Amino acid sequence: MGPGRTGSVTIVYYFSKVLGATPYIRNENQNINPLRAKEILHSHTPTDVNLANENTLFVLSTRNLIETAYSRLIGRKTNRWRYVQNSGEVNPFITTKNEFINSYNYGLEYYQGLKPLLPENTLRIDYSQFKDDHKNLLSILNISEKNYIFANKSSQPTKTPGTYRDWIINFDEIDEFARTLDPMPPI
């Protein structure tokens, strides 16, 4: 679970493709019935907590709210939410403070809505723990490196290319405003 733009696709990849523990991945449009055995539900909807069963492991992916907002802006402008094998090019754009605060508030409101629903024994993984080396998830999730060696890497997610400054033409203006906001997820 996470508000999006927090590395949740990479975490799902490690559970499903590297560990092989969850061969069936349900996406948000399939969030109707309770989870069955060997299913993973990749969700950005707080109330999907209610689809759990007694054996469900909850994993919450978190990220600095300002970084999440920048990443969400890029996704919205490009309509591209996933990158594989460093695919994609940077196409700079201009954004507004209003667009930025809307992206920021989306993440903030997600965590605020999830907080009263989230079970205490949730595994919390922050993007900062693996953003520079996704293989850090091996130790975080207690997965053998041998599993990774033999995993199909053709669908392995990668970071969005470029930096926020590369993407956002008026980055300095937006970043000055962004620095006035609390970057910590309230959960």
C-alpha positions as CSV (number, residue, x, y, z in Angstrom):
1,M,0.0,0.0,0.0
2,G,1.1,3.5,-0.7
3,P,-0.1,6.7,-2.3
4,G,1.8,6.0,-5.5
5,R,5.2,7.3,-6.6
6,T,6.8,5.6,-3.5
7,G,8.5,2.6,-5.1
8,S,5.6,0.2,-4.6
9,V,5.9,-1.3,-8.1
10,T,9.5,-2.2,-7.2
11,I,8.4,-3.8,-3.9
12,V,5.7,-5.8,-5.8
13,Y,8.4,-6.9,-8.3
14,Y,10.5,-8.3,-5.5
15,F,7.7,-10.2,-3.9
16,S,6.3,-11.6,-7.1
17,K,9.2,-12.0,-9.5
18,V,12.2,-12.3,-7.2
19,L,10.7,-14.2,-4.3
20,G,7.9,-15.8,-6.2
21,A,5.7,-15.8,-3.1
22,T,2.8,-14.1,-4.9
23,P,2.3,-15.3,-8.4
24,Y,-0.9,-13.4,-8.9
25,I,-0.9,-9.6,-8.8
26,R,-4.2,-7.8,-8.4
27,N,-4.3,-4.2,-9.5
28,E,-6.6,-1.5,-8.1
29,N,-9.4,-2.2,-10.7
30,Q,-9.7,-5.7,-9.1
31,N,-10.2,-4.4,-5.6
32,I,-13.6,-5.9,-5.1
33,N,-13.2,-9.3,-3.4
34,P,-11.2,-10.3,-0.4
35,L,-7.7,-11.5,-1.0
36,R,-7.1,-15.2,-1.7
37,A,-4.0,-17.2,-1.0
38,K,-0.9,-16.3,-3.1
39,E,-2.3,-13.0,-4.2
40,I,-0.7,-9.6,-3.8
41,L,-2.8,-6.5,-4.0
42,H,-1.0,-3.5,-5.2
43,S,-3.2,-0.7,-3.9
44,H,-3.3,3.1,-3.6
45,T,-6.7,3.1,-1.9
46,P,-6.7,3.2,2.0
47,T,-10.0,1.3,2.3
48,D,-8.5,-1.7,0.5
49,V,-7.2,-2.7,3.9
50,N,-10.6,-4.2,4.4
51,L,-9.9,-6.8,1.6
52,A,-7.3,-8.5,3.8
53,N,-7.6,-12.0,5.2
54,E,-6.1,-13.4,8.4
55,N,-2.8,-14.2,6.6
56,T,-2.3,-10.9,4.9
57,L,1.1,-9.2,5.2
58,F,0.6,-5.5,5.0
59,V,3.5,-3.6,3.4
60,L,3.4,0.2,3.4
61,S,5.6,2.1,1.1
62,T,6.4,5.6,2.1
63,R,8.4,8.5,0.6
64,N,9.3,12.1,1.3
65,L,6.0,13.9,0.4
66,I,7.9,16.6,-1.6
67,E,9.7,14.0,-3.7
68,T,6.4,12.1,-4.2
69,A,4.7,15.3,-5.4
70,Y,7.5,16.0,-7.9
71,S,7.3,12.4,-9.2
72,R,3.5,12.6,-9.4
73,L,3.7,15.8,-11.4
74,I,6.1,14.1,-13.9
75,G,3.7,11.1,-14.2
76,R,0.7,13.3,-14.8
77,K,2.5,15.4,-17.4
78,T,3.9,12.4,-19.3
79,N,1.0,10.0,-18.5
80,R,3.8,7.5,-17.9
81,W,3.9,5.9,-14.4
82,R,6.4,3.1,-14.9
83,Y,9.8,2.7,-16.5
84,V,11.6,-0.5,-17.2
85,Q,15.3,-0.9,-18.2
86,N,15.9,2.9,-18.1
87,S,13.5,3.5,-20.9
88,G,12.2,7.0,-21.6
89,E,13.4,10.4,-22.3
90,V,13.1,13.7,-20.4
91,N,10.6,16.2,-21.9
92,P,10.8,19.3,-19.7
93,F,7.6,21.2,-18.8
94,I,6.4,24.2,-16.8
95,T,4.2,23.6,-13.7
96,T,2.5,25.8,-11.2
97,K,2.5,26.0,-7.4
98,N,-1.2,25.0,-7.5
99,E,-0.3,21.8,-9.5
100,F,2.5,21.1,-7.0
101,I,0.3,21.6,-3.9
102,N,-2.4,19.4,-5.4
103,S,0.2,16.6,-5.9
104,Y,1.6,17.1,-2.4
105,N,-1.9,17.1,-0.8
106,Y,-2.8,13.8,-2.6
107,G,0.0,12.0,-0.7
108,L,-0.7,13.8,2.5
109,E,-4.4,13.0,2.4
110,Y,-3.7,9.3,1.5
111,Y,-1.6,8.8,4.6
112,Q,-4.1,10.6,6.8
113,G,-6.9,8.4,5.5
114,L,-4.8,5.2,5.9
115,K,-3.5,5.9,9.4
116,P,-6.6,4.8,11.4
117,L,-7.0,1.7,9.2
118,L,-3.5,0.3,9.1
119,P,-2.7,-2.7,11.2
120,E,0.1,-2.3,13.8
121,N,2.2,-5.1,12.4
122,T,2.6,-3.5,9.0
123,L,6.0,-3.7,7.4
124,R,7.0,-0.2,6.6
125,I,9.5,0.4,3.8
126,D,10.6,3.9,2.9
127,Y,11.8,4.7,-0.6
128,S,15.0,6.2,0.8
129,Q,16.0,2.7,1.9
130,F,16.3,1.4,-1.7
131,K,16.1,4.4,-4.1
132,D,19.9,4.3,-4.8
133,D,20.1,0.5,-4.9
134,H,16.9,-1.5,-5.3
135,K,18.8,-4.6,-4.3
136,N,18.6,-3.3,-0.7
137,L,15.1,-4.8,-0.8
138,L,16.7,-8.2,-0.6
139,S,17.8,-7.6,3.0
140,I,14.7,-5.6,3.9
141,L,12.4,-8.4,2.7
142,N,14.8,-11.2,3.8
143,I,15.1,-12.6,0.3
144,S,18.2,-14.6,-0.8
145,E,20.4,-13.0,-3.4
146,K,20.2,-16.3,-5.3
147,N,16.5,-15.6,-5.9
148,Y,17.5,-12.3,-7.5
149,I,20.2,-13.8,-9.7
150,F,17.6,-16.2,-11.3
151,A,14.7,-13.7,-11.5
152,N,13.4,-12.4,-14.8
153,K,14.7,-8.9,-15.0
154,S,13.0,-7.9,-18.2
155,S,10.1,-6.4,-16.2
156,Q,12.2,-4.9,-13.4
157,P,11.1,-1.3,-12.7
158,T,13.6,1.5,-12.8
159,K,13.5,5.1,-11.7
160,T,12.1,7.8,-13.8
161,P,15.0,9.2,-15.9
162,G,16.5,12.5,-15.1
163,T,16.2,14.8,-12.0
164,Y,13.3,17.0,-11.0
165,R,15.3,19.9,-12.2
166,D,15.7,18.2,-15.6
167,W,11.9,17.8,-15.9
168,I,10.6,21.0,-14.5
169,I,11.6,24.2,-16.3
170,N,10.7,26.5,-13.4
171,F,12.1,24.1,-10.8
172,D,13.7,26.8,-8.7
173,E,10.4,28.7,-8.2
174,I,8.5,25.5,-7.4
175,D,11.3,24.2,-5.1
176,E,11.4,27.4,-3.1
177,F,7.7,26.9,-2.4
178,A,8.1,23.2,-1.8
179,R,10.7,23.8,0.9
180,T,8.0,25.5,3.0
181,L,6.1,22.2,3.3
182,D,6.6,19.3,5.7
183,P,8.3,16.4,3.8
184,M,7.4,13.7,6.3
185,P,4.5,11.4,5.7
186,P,2.1,11.7,8.7
187,I,1.9,8.0,9.4
